[in-house]
Amino acid sequence: MKSTSPDEPELPPTGSFPGFKRGTEWWSAWANGLLQQANIWNGVWGKMRAGQLDMRQWYKAIAESLDVTAGTAEQMLQVLNGPSAPPWVTVPWPPMSEVAVRIRRPVDRAHSLSVSLSPLGAVQQTGSALLGSARPLGTYSLAVSVRAEDSENIARGPYLGFVFSDRYVEPLAVVSVSATGTY
């Protein structure tokens, strides 16, 4: 999370404990839900104290409260579980280092990981292909890297690929790279 003020620290701070960012996102989702609930029921309370609350307003407040509760629960679960589709990772060009990606399925060093990259559209057909590799960083994270088979003669253009494990049928992540410019 990028700080908007020069006085505020950037989150997560360098060296923060594991799960810091996820924890702050989870608590922020919960706090946002509580704030929305407070606003709904504060409006109802004012009408109730004034003796101006009718059943239509009461039912509307209950329905809004249920919507907020369901939305908050969904947001909190998404923070914990991640999105339902494989995450996309874009490797910058030229590839300087590995790119970390959070995945939905657990992996460890016993998994055999592979990255398949294919050119898209109008790729310069002459030149060497791009090769991808992946390695586990943690139980739910990978490091993805891309390199050229022959750095002097690269087939330029956009590439799309997938990270696979020998233990799962579906891809763990989707990889994109735009091989343009110098290597």
N, C-alpha and C positions, 0 to 999 in steps of 0.2 A: 504494500500500500504506500503510495507516494505521498509525502507530506505536502500540504498546500502552503504552509507557513515556514519561514526559515527558523522559527523558534521551536517548532515541533520536530521530534525525532522521526526518522523514516522507520516504518514498521514492515517487517520485523527487523529489529536491530541486528547488526552483525553479531553472530555468536549466540543468538537467542536459542532457548531450549527447543527440542523437537515438538512440533505441533503448535507452536506459538501463533502462527498466522491463522491456522485452522481454528484454534481456540478463540481467537479474537473475532473471527468471522461468525462463529457459532453464537457467541455471547451477544454480538451486535444484532444478529437476526432475532434472538430471543428478546433483547431490549427493545428493538423496533416493534415487535409484536405486542409487548406490554404497553408501549406508548400508544399504539393504535387502539388497543382495548380501553385504556384509560380515557382516551378522547371520546370513544363511543359512549361509554357508561357515564362519563362526566356530563355529556349533553343530556342523557336520559335523567340523570339525578336532578339536574336543575329544573327540568319540566315536572318531575315527580314532586319535588319540594314545593313547587308553585301550584300543584294541583291541576296541571294542564296536560298530563300524560294520558293519551288514549291508547287503546289496545293496538291500533295500527302502528303507532310509533314504537310501542313495546316489541311487537313482532319484528319490525324492521331492525331494531337494535339487536335482537337475538340473532337474526339472520346475518347481519354485518359482523357480529362477534364470532359466529361460527365460521364465516368466510376468512376472517383474520386469523383465527386459530388454525384452520386448515392450511392457509398460506404460510403461516409461521412454521408449522410443523414440517411442511414440504421443504421450505428453505433451509431449516436446520438439518433435515435429513440429507439434502443435497450437499451441504457443507461437509457432512460426515462421510457420505458415500461417493461424492463426486457426481458428475453428470452421467446420464444413462448411456451415452454414445462414447465410443473411444475418443480420447482427447486428440486434438490436432496439435502438432508441433511444427513450427517453421524454423528451418535451419538457415541462419543468415549466410549470405554469400559475400566474400569468400569464406568458407568454413574455417574458423579459427580454433574453436574448441567444441567440446560436447555441450549439448543442450539438455537440460533436465526436464523431464515430463512426469507428471503424476498420473498414474494409471488406476483402473478400477479393479484389477485382478492382482492377487499377490504373486510375486516372483522371488526367486532366490538364485544363488549361484549354480544350482543344479539344473535350472532351466536352460535349454539351448535356444538362444534368441537369434532371430534373423531379421534383416531389413531388406525389403525388395523395393527398388526404385525404378520407375518407368517414365520415359519422357512423355510429355503431353503436347499436343498440337504441333506447332511449327518449330520443332527442335532441329537445329543444325544436325543433319544425320551423319556427317563425317565427324570423327573424333571419338574419344574414349568415353565410356559410360561413367556415371557416378555410382559409387559403391557406398552403402550404408552399413552401420554397425550399431549395436545396442548392448548395454550391459546393465545389470541391476545396480541401483544406488542404495535402495532400501527395499522393504517389503512391498511398498506400493509406488515405487519410483524407478525410473530408468534414466540412463544417460544415452542420448542418441548422437551419433556423429556421422558426417558425410565426408568422403574424400574422392578425388578423381583417380581413375585407373592410371591415366597418363596426364599429369598436370600441364604439360605443354600443349596438348591437343584435346580439348574438352568439347563434347557435344553440348552446345549452349542452348538454353531455353528452360522452361518450367518442367519440374519433375514432381511426381506424386508417388508416394510409397506407403507401405504398411510395415509395422513391427509385429512379428509373430513369435510365439513361443511354441515349443514342441508339445506343450501340455494343454493348449487351448485351441479351439477351432477358430474363434473370432480373433481379429487383430487386436493387439493391445493398444496401439496408437496409430494415427495417420500422420505421415511425414510429408511436408512440402518443402521444396527448395527451388529457387529461381537462379539457375546458373547463368548469370550474365556478368559482364565485366571481366576483370582480370582475376586470376586465381591467386 
